[in-house]
């Protein structure tokens, strides 16, 4: 009875956070993470034209490496982008995923205007696709999902700055109200925090603490679990990410895959206000809902280290004859779990769902034995 009462109390607490937590500013517990010193890891250049080059530079634009080409440019934006794009400012990367990159062009909290970069897999629009997709406002590339920009070694972070160069003009910040034109050259400056954590742990229980540990040994609490995750769902794009990998990050989600390549399955970690706005989340088990350390603190939508700056899909593949295997191992984000009946941390359970059938009953409790979830950060990024 005591456990039930505690759960009811914490659900009430969660409801209070949904209703009254401020949505502007930054919680004191994560002030440092939201004003970090940045290091430029690399930059991305996309020529918005048929057969335009997609290049990357890891020396601030001195030398460029071609990694793909544009199959189809765009000259449109979508004014009705995904809901959480409200929580990122204009001229920024709004979402980074193995199956899409979304670029924000409208003012924060006033617009959901954006356009997208898509992998080759989406040249033909999937039937009954259940993730945000805007075919008419997308630049289609010849890069496959889970590779290159899309969760490979050149993925950007949420919050990275987008810049523009037009014929005869210098490179500049994306102008207000930007609409892409054919022949535009777009640049994404992939900055990362100079001091990223070693790991981030979510205690998977009502009232569980969320803490980060830095390589220096410092450990700090940065949030609280308002509702644990106990199930998995059919999240699009998880078929392009290995189990225990970040599938996507945007201002309202950390999406983690549990399924092997080619199969579908995963769970999501979302902030409280965004979860409350998506009413169906509250009645299902494949979402962990998180909030600030104090009920009076600001809500976490678009807030680092969860939903900006720090996380990205890094589904970097390593082959037996790969001479850069050590570097690639150090660049990967990994997600592990601690199970209630086992000591130590375990690799992510491998689970898979059928895309075309109703969610099976076992999926609703597939993760109920998970005591904690840990995101392991790269040693070098």
C-alpha positions in Angstrom: 0.0 0.0 0.0 2.8 2.4 0.8 4.3 1.9 -2.7 1.0 2.6 -4.3 0.5 5.7 -2.2 3.9 7.0 -3.1 3.3 6.3 -6.8 0.0 8.3 -6.6 1.8 11.2 -4.8 4.5 11.3 -7.4 2.0 11.2 -10.3 0.3 14.1 -8.6 3.7 15.9 -8.4 4.2 15.1 -12.1 0.9 16.6 -12.9 1.8 19.8 -11.0 5.0 20.0 -13.1 3.0 19.6 -16.3 0.7 22.4 -15.3 2.8 25.1 -13.7 6.5 24.6 -14.4 7.7 27.7 -16.2 8.8 27.2 -19.8 11.3 30.0 -20.2 14.8 30.2 -18.8 17.0 27.5 -17.4 16.8 25.5 -14.2 19.7 26.4 -11.9 20.7 22.7 -11.8 21.6 22.7 -15.5 22.8 26.3 -15.9 26.4 25.2 -16.6 25.3 22.7 -19.3 23.2 25.4 -21.0 26.1 27.9 -21.3 29.1 25.7 -22.1 32.3 26.5 -23.9 32.1 25.1 -27.4 34.7 23.4 -29.7 34.1 23.1 -33.4 34.2 19.4 -34.2 33.5 19.8 -38.0 31.3 21.7 -40.4 28.9 20.4 -43.1 28.3 22.1 -46.5 25.3 21.2 -48.7 24.8 22.6 -52.2 21.0 22.9 -52.6 20.9 21.9 -56.3 20.6 18.7 -58.3 23.9 16.8 -57.9 25.1 19.4 -55.5 28.0 18.2 -53.3 27.7 17.4 -49.6 31.0 17.9 -47.9 32.5 18.0 -44.4 35.6 19.8 -43.0 37.3 19.0 -39.7 39.7 22.0 -40.0 37.3 24.9 -40.0 36.8 24.9 -43.8 40.4 24.7 -44.9 40.0 21.3 -46.5 36.8 19.5 -47.5 35.8 15.9 -47.9 32.9 14.9 -50.2 30.6 12.4 -48.4 27.5 12.6 -50.7 25.4 14.4 -53.2 22.0 16.1 -53.4 19.4 14.1 -55.4 16.7 16.7 -55.2 16.9 20.3 -53.8 14.0 22.2 -52.2 12.7 25.8 -52.4 10.0 25.4 -49.8 9.6 25.3 -46.0 6.9 23.6 -43.9 5.2 26.0 -41.5 3.7 23.2 -39.5 6.8 21.2 -38.4 6.9 18.8 -35.5 5.5 20.0 -32.2 8.8 20.3 -30.3 10.4 22.5 -32.9 8.8 25.4 -31.0 11.5 24.9 -28.4 14.5 25.8 -30.6 15.5 29.1 -32.1 15.6 30.0 -35.7 18.6 29.2 -37.8 19.4 26.1 -35.6 19.4 22.3 -36.1 16.0 21.3 -34.6 16.4 17.6 -34.8 19.1 15.1 -35.5 18.3 11.5 -36.3 19.3 8.4 -38.3 16.4 9.0 -40.6 16.2 12.9 -40.9 17.7 16.2 -40.0 15.3 19.1 -39.5 16.4 22.7 -39.7 14.5 25.5 -38.0 13.8 28.8 -39.8 11.0 30.3 -37.8 11.3 32.3 -34.5 11.3 30.2 -31.3 7.9 29.7 -29.7 6.2 31.6 -32.5 6.7 29.3 -35.4 7.3 25.6 -36.4 8.7 26.6 -39.8 11.5 24.3 -41.0 12.9 22.3 -43.8 14.7 19.0 -43.8 17.5 16.8 -45.0 16.5 13.3 -45.9 18.5 10.1 -46.6 18.2 8.2 -49.9 15.8 5.7 -48.3 13.0 8.3 -48.4 13.1 9.2 -52.1 10.0 7.1 -52.2 7.7 8.2 -49.3 7.0 5.3 -47.0 3.4 4.2 -46.6 1.8 4.8 -43.2 4.9 6.6 -41.9 4.3 7.6 -38.3 7.2 10.1 -37.7 7.4 13.7 -38.9 8.1 13.9 -42.6 7.6 16.7 -45.1 8.4 15.4 -48.6 7.9 18.8 -50.4 10.2 20.8 -48.1 13.1 18.4 -48.0 16.5 18.2 -49.6 17.0 14.5 -50.6 20.5 13.1 -50.5 22.2 10.0 -51.7 23.4 9.2 -48.1 21.7 6.2 -46.6 19.9 6.3 -43.2 22.2 5.5 -40.3 25.2 6.7 -42.2 27.1 10.0 -42.7 25.0 12.9 -41.6 22.2 10.6 -40.5 23.6 9.1 -37.4 27.0 8.3 -38.8 30.3 10.0 -38.0 29.1 13.4 -39.3 25.8 13.9 -37.5 25.1 17.3 -36.1 23.8 18.2 -32.6 20.5 19.9 -31.7 21.2 23.7 -31.5 24.0 23.8 -34.0 24.0 27.0 -36.1 23.0 27.0 -39.8 24.7 29.5 -42.1 24.1 30.5 -45.7 26.1 31.5 -48.8 24.4 32.7 -52.0 26.1 33.6 -55.3 28.3 36.6 -54.8 27.7 36.8 -51.1 29.8 36.0 -48.1 28.8 33.3 -45.6 26.3 34.6 -43.1 23.9 33.6 -40.4 20.6 32.3 -41.8 18.4 35.4 -42.3 15.0 35.7 -40.5 12.2 34.2 -42.5 14.6 32.2 -44.7 13.2 30.1 -47.5 15.8 28.0 -49.4 16.6 28.7 -53.0 18.1 26.4 -55.5 21.9 26.9 -55.6 22.1 28.0 -52.0 25.0 26.7 -50.1 24.1 25.7 -46.5 26.6 25.2 -43.7 26.0 23.5 -40.4 28.7 24.4 -37.8 28.9 21.3 -35.6 30.0 22.7 -32.3 30.2 20.4 -29.2 30.6 21.3 -25.5 34.3 21.3 -24.6 33.4 19.6 -21.3 30.9 16.8 -22.0 29.9 14.3 -19.4 31.3 10.8 -19.1 27.8 9.4 -18.5 24.2 10.3 -17.7 22.1 8.0 -15.5 18.3 7.9 -15.2 16.9 6.0 -12.1 13.9 4.3 -13.7 11.4 4.8 -10.9 8.9 7.5 -9.8 11.0 10.2 -8.3 14.2 8.7 -9.6 17.2 11.0 -9.8 18.9 11.9 -13.1 22.6 12.7 -12.7 25.6 13.3 -14.9 29.2 12.4 -14.1 32.0 14.2 -15.7 35.4 12.9 -16.6 36.8 15.1 -13.8 34.9 12.9 -11.3 32.3 15.6 -10.6 28.7 14.2 -10.3 25.6 16.3 -10.1 21.8 15.8 -10.2 20.3 17.5 -13.2 16.7 16.3 -13.2 14.0 13.9 -11.9 12.1 11.0 -13.4 8.4 11.8 -13.1 7.3 8.6 -14.7 9.5 5.5 -15.5 9.5 3.7 -18.7 8.3 0.0 -18.7 7.5 -0.7 -22.3 8.6 -0.3 -25.9 6.9 1.1 -29.0 7.2 1.2 -32.8 9.2 4.3 -33.3 10.1 5.0 -36.9 13.8 5.1 -37.7 14.8 2.5 -35.1 15.3 0.0 -37.9 18.3 2.2 -38.9 20.0 2.1 -35.5 21.5 -0.7 -33.5 20.1 -1.6 -30.1 21.5 0.5 -27.3 22.0 3.5 -29.6 20.4 7.0 -29.8 18.0 7.0 -32.7 17.1 10.7 -32.5 17.4 13.8 -30.4 15.3 17.0 -30.6 14.0 19.6 -28.1 11.4 17.2 -26.9 12.9 13.7 -27.1 15.8 11.3 -26.6 14.8 8.3 -28.7 16.7 5.0 -28.0 16.6 1.9 -30.2 16.2 -1.6 -28.8 15.9 -3.4 -32.1 18.5 -4.8 -34.5 19.0 -3.2 -37.9 16.0 -3.8 -40.2 13.7 -4.3 -37.2 11.7 -1.7 -35.3 11.4 -1.0 -31.6 12.5 1.5 -29.0 11.5 3.9 -26.2 11.7 7.6 -25.6 12.6 10.0 -22.8 10.6 13.2 -23.0 10.1 16.4 -20.9 7.0 16.9 -18.8 5.3 19.8 -20.6 5.8 18.2 -24.0 4.5 14.9 -22.6 1.4 16.6 -21.2 0.7 18.2 -24.6 0.8 14.7 -26.3 -2.1 13.3 -24.2 -1.7 9.7 -25.5 1.8 9.5 -23.8 0.2 9.6 -20.3 -1.7 6.4 -20.9 1.1 4.3 -22.5 4.3 2.8 -21.2 7.0 3.4 -23.8 7.8 6.9 -22.7 9.9 8.0 -19.7 8.8 11.5 -18.5 11.3 13.7 -16.9 11.3 17.1 -15.1 13.5 19.6 -13.3 15.0 18.9 -9.9 12.6 21.3 -8.2 8.9 21.7 -9.1 9.4 25.5 -9.2 12.2 25.2 -11.8 11.9 25.7 -15.5 10.6 23.0 -17.7 13.2 21.0 -19.7 12.0 21.4 -23.3 14.9 22.4 -25.4 17.2 22.3 -22.4 20.7 20.8 -22.2 22.1 18.2 -21.5 18.9 16.3 -22.5 17.4 18.1 -25.5 20.2 20.4 -26.9 24.0 20.4 -27.5 25.0 17.1 -25.9 23.4 14.1 -27.6 23.3 12.8 -31.2 22.8 9.5 -33.0 26.3 8.0 -33.5 25.6 4.6 -35.1 29.2 4.4 -36.3 29.9 1.0 -37.9 33.2 -0.7 -37.4 34.5 -3.5 -39.7 37.3 -6.0 -39.1 39.8 -4.3 -41.4 38.9 -0.8 -40.2 42.2 1.0 -39.5 40.4 3.8 -37.5 38.5 1.4 -35.2 39.9 2.9 -32.0 38.8 6.4 -33.0 35.3 5.2 -34.0 34.9 3.2 -30.8 35.6 6.4 -28.8 33.1 8.4 -30.8 30.0 6.3 -30.1 27.2 7.0 -27.7 26.1 3.8 -26.0 23.0 3.1 -23.8 23.1 0.4 -21.1 20.7 -0.8 -18.5 20.8 -2.0 -14.9 18.3 -4.8 -14.3 16.6 -5.4 -10.9 17.7 -9.0 -10.6 21.3 -8.7 -11.9 24.4 -6.9 -10.7 26.2 -4.3 -12.8 25.3 -2.7 -16.1 24.1 -4.8 -19.1 23.9 -4.2 -22.8 20.5 -3.1 -24.0 18.0 -6.0 -24.4 17.4 -6.7 -28.1 13.7 -6.6 -28.8 11.8 -6.2 -32.1 8.2 -5.4 -33.1 6.2 -6.0 -36.2 5.5 -2.7 -38.0 2.2 -3.9 -39.4 0.5 -5.5 -36.4 -1.0 -4.2 -33.2 1.4 -3.7 -30.3 1.6 -7.0 -28.5 0.9 -7.2 -24.8 4.4 -8.2 -23.9 5.8 -4.9 -25.4 3.9 -2.9 -22.7 6.0 -4.5 -19.9 9.2 -5.3 -21.9 11.4 -3.0 -19.8 9.6 -3.3 -16.4 12.7 -5.0 -14.9 15.0 -2.1 -15.8 16.2 -0.3 -12.7 18.3 2.4 -14.4 19.3 3.6 -17.8 22.8 4.9 -18.6 23.9 7.0 -21.6 27.7 6.6 -22.0 29.2 9.6 -23.8 32.1 9.4 -26.3 35.6 9.6 -24.9 36.3 12.0 -27.9 33.6 13.3 -30.2 
